[in-house]
Amino acid sequence: MGRRSLLLLLLAFLTPGAATAVPPALRALSSLHLSTSFRSRPAVAMKYSIHYIQQKVDHFGFHTDKTFKQRYLIADKHWKEDGGSILFYTGNEGDIIWFCNNTGFMWDVAEELKAMLVFAEHRYYGESLPFGANSFKDSRHLNFLTTEQALADFATLIKYLKRTIPGARNQPVIALGGSYGGMLAAWFRMKYPHLVVGALASSAPIWQFENMVPCGVFMKIVTTDFRKSGPNCSESIRRSWDAISRLTEKGTGLHWLSEALHLCTPLTESQDVQHLKDWISETWVNLAMVDYPYESNFLQPLPAWPIKVVCQYLKNPNVSDTWLLQNIFQALNVYYNYSGQARCLNISETATSSLGALGWSYQTCTEMVMPFCSNGIDDMFEPHSWNFKEFSDDCFKQWGVKPRPSWIPTMYGGKNISSHTNIIFSNGEIDPWSGGGVTKDITDTLLAIVIPEGAHHLDLRANNAFDPVTVLLARSLEVRHMKQWIKDFYIWCGEG
Amino acid sequence: MGRRSLLLLLLAFLTPGAATAVPPALRALSSLHLSTSFRSRPAVAMKYSIHYIQQKVDHFGFHTDKTFKQRYLIADKHWKEDGGSILFYTGNEGDIIWFCNNTGFMWDVAEELKAMLVFAEHRYYGESLPFGANSFKDSRHLNFLTTEQALADFATLIKYLKRTIPGARNQPVIALGGSYGGMLAAWFRMKYPHLVVGALASSAPIWQFENMVPCGVFMKIVTTDFRKSGPNCSESIRRSWDAISRLTEKGTGLHWLSEALHLCTPLTESQDVQHLKDWISETWVNLAMVDYPYESNFLQPLPAWPIKVVCQYLKNPNVSDTWLLQNIFQALNVYYNYSGQARCLNISETATSSLGALGWSYQTCTEMVMPFCSNGIDDMFEPHSWNFKEFSDDCFKQWGVKPRPSWIPTMYGGKNISSHTNIIFSNGEIDPWSGGGVTKDITDTLLAIVIPEGAHHLDLRANNAFDPVTVLLARSLEVRHMKQWIKDFYIWCGEG
């Protein structure tokens, strides 16, 4: 098991019937990655109109001339033709309405930037399915699910909007996105700088690829979050794995654990133990992603700074196995039962909506090959090495495709991106994805903003009274740069 | 006929059996475009080794994982590991050995730049056929013939060379190309700036696309070349078309013309008249492309400044139709019979090798949609308007594909490319392709070099005693910039 890759596990997880074989921590990775910003809707109504554009299924080949409907949203309440701008959300792996509702930052700055907001749905997600219900049928139908095709959709859409919306033609466009959407925003500026004057890439792990960052960095940051959120917290979790193993080696252990953790379905076979560990690991990873400074409701309803609350139950690692695991239950209960309504915990449910999970699984098996690992020393998890061969074999089994781990670095430049301009990479320091992100300025126009108290793309979320000052500063810096890009555009290109 | 598009004609020409239907001037456009630099081999032996790399047939999709062998050449006689560089020729629509032998400039500067020379063959040309003999079978097999796939081949090859050639890893690479290869060099720097420090794009008509330059600019430049090469020269040609029409309206006209022009096969039907006109137009276009200042042998063995020689026969437009056409024959004879060996002129032969013609025809029917037209007023040709609909229908008939004229501008930025850096666009002022080229500096690192006496990528040809001083200056400027790119690379990135 130690040799199984994390994402590989994720894949197993996504395969119906294989759930019990799933090691843990990293089912989460996809669901986590999926998240843009997650809070309840702000009081201000987010009013948008829904539109569709016909896109070529294949921008890069001419054998098929088939098209499909890509969905996009427009909100133009604050848009001004005179001196205005267009903020273009480069949709990621999910329903665009969800992202729209969860990217409060764009709504908050629309008036100041006289901006039209556009939210473009990523192909193969939400309603933008190239082959309708058959889109995920097989590798032939999935063949057009790539970052390159998605960027080409965005390019085509921007040209279309400029051509068809009176007053939009001579306006600067800025790409924005979070998580995978942040990668797309950055890559869009790199590949189509003629269409966007700049990009805000929030929590975009563009370096979480082959040979760019250590594969263990992600789990190390999760661990640091727990270590810093309470005394002995990460140590308690680290010790819990062996405690589970020891307990379940005994005949009555499975039964005892099932009771102690209030599991809805009792553990019955040794295979279930790995599943349990995976589910627990995923919970810690999830918490690291959404460790926001205020009550929020993404994967689950959660208190402010949820890891701190969790860690209150994990202060003492030097206790008996049974005691330790009873503490673990209390900790898990914070995450799964903050509302107090849950009667038991269900280890075969992931915490998140399954939105886009299929598509994302395919993407990790083709282009988006992100190596993850843990070693149990620098992190609090059980060791999992990154085994590409095994990963690749599983991909082939599930999707009939072979991943190409070196393609994204070849295509998008890897660490050598200094010739590009006008990209802001923002990262929250407590967000595990920051390990694969750009956290130092590369040039004076490729800027890194680090938000010490920030979890996953906190800056893209709507303003909140409990926001730490660092995220307010980050947002204000982001707005300042965006205004400068807009100003430069009007000086050099526009009519403003 | 006046409404037929020029490239459409080209397509017709390339269709077996359709040759007689071919209007004229623009068969030439493909063959002309095909040409990099064309001179007999220099005295200095060009020694290279031949290599192959396995490339994915489809870089942008994962349904097929098939590979094919891409050919490339390496010449490393002057290459130095210490402080050296790699000059990478982005192969265009033809056999790479031919381009290698005809790009003397790279060989001339190799020692000064301590450069390894690499010539990469373009997929679907020469030996680099993704599906062997079936590569041109149908639109399914041709599906992977795009500029994006070609650039991805180049990127993959460069990464491979850096990984496998000891000493190459930390060296700067410069992309070079002429004509379509020049476009690829420029686009490669735009899309993969992490892989090449700069690009020399010689005679690259990157703006010969939808709505960027007037469609008539090409033929206008051809006309200017003739107008400036001798008194009444272009006027004589302009009048020749009606003279041909008038003559061939008479019963004996076809016979007389066939005799007067020494045609190998007599004209027999009125359809042949259009074919004749096309062939003559193509000849003038060809001459404009290869109007080099010294004897050369590309399409045909030619004297120095061949248009001047041609124009000696076309001084008097105010003569009878028969006299005018006898003069036209003398002019054509310069082009087709400089050697004095030809016993008759064959209007069903084009002057060039058919190298790559099939692939190029497909490319013009998909991405590389270049509108051409003539009006008979600003140019010396009969009027041909650009009719996209007709063009598109013909493409569908021939290849089963529909051209997408707005794609190249969407992908590569059209006129809005100022955010890129380190590209030299060189153009010869007498080259008709300069009409679609970048002939003014865009920024201080996107430079235009115009060579007043230059025909098609004269600067990429080997040094010649008869080179005008302007091309010597151009080459020296090019070398100066390349040296600066190399120097900058070693300052910022290298070990030099």
Interface residues (C-beta under 8 A of the other chain):
Chain A: K56 H59 F60 G61 F62 H63 D65 S139 R140 L142 N143 F144 T146 E148 Q149 A152 A155 T156 K159 K191 Y192 P193 H194 T366 E367 V401 K402 R404 S406 W407 T410 M411 G413 G414 N416 I417 S418 S419 H420 T421 W492 C493
Chain B: K56 H59 F60 G61 F62 H63 D65 S139 R140 L142 N143 F144 T146 E148 Q149 A152 A155 T156 K159 K191 Y192 P193 H194 T366 E367 V401 K402 R404 S406 W407 T410 M411 G413 G414 N416 I417 S418 S419 H420 T421 W492
